Amino acid sequence: MKYNWKPGTMIYPLPAVLVSCGSSPDEYNLLTVAWTGTICTDPAMCYISVRPERHSYDIIKKNMEFVINLTTEELAFATDWCGVRSGRDYRKFEEMKLTPGQAAVVKAPIIEESPISIECRVKEIVHLGSHDMFVAEVVNVQADERYLNPETEKFELERAKPLVYAHGEYFGLGRKVGKFGWSVQKKKKR
């Protein structure tokens, strides 16, 4: 039996990311976002949805760029803290002892402690209601070499222990149950 609930966003889990923004150190800020995702492969595009009253909203709107930094179990406390504290009142990089790094293309900083930093340029702002969606083109990705397998040249993000958000709670990922295409993969002959 299933229950009917009022309409809501129950698409979980989602990545819990730290979005960094600002064009200079005095403007740098961090914002925790779970409403983010991929929207196009070619060109590579993604989005974040942000409430207009958030401090980072005006910074992103002014600069039209941001960085999506994937988070890990190790970054869970900082991820939550940056989501409940305002950049109007706190210097989040300093408070959480995170390192702002140089992005390759955008002016917004990356988070050095993040396994993946996705540099984005805003293409469009879509006004939706409680949130506005910043539709962005990915202009560069910085990946931490610690998670690159030198033998296979595969980036092994699972070793970083990614953090996800589900209905008000944070979780680490569970065990691997398959890979893309495994359900139709031909069996190797011995």
Buried (B, 14 or more C-beta within 10 A) or exposed (E): EEEEEEEEEEEEBBBBBBBBBBBEEEBBBBBBBBBBEEEEEEEBBBBBBBEEEBBBBEBBBEBBBBBBBBBBBEBBEBBBBBBEBBBEEBEBBEBBEBEBBEBEBBBBBBBBBBBBBBBBBBEEBEEEEEBBBBBBBBBBBBBBEEBEEEEEEEBEBEEBBBBBBBEEEBBEBEEEEEEEEEEEEEEEEE
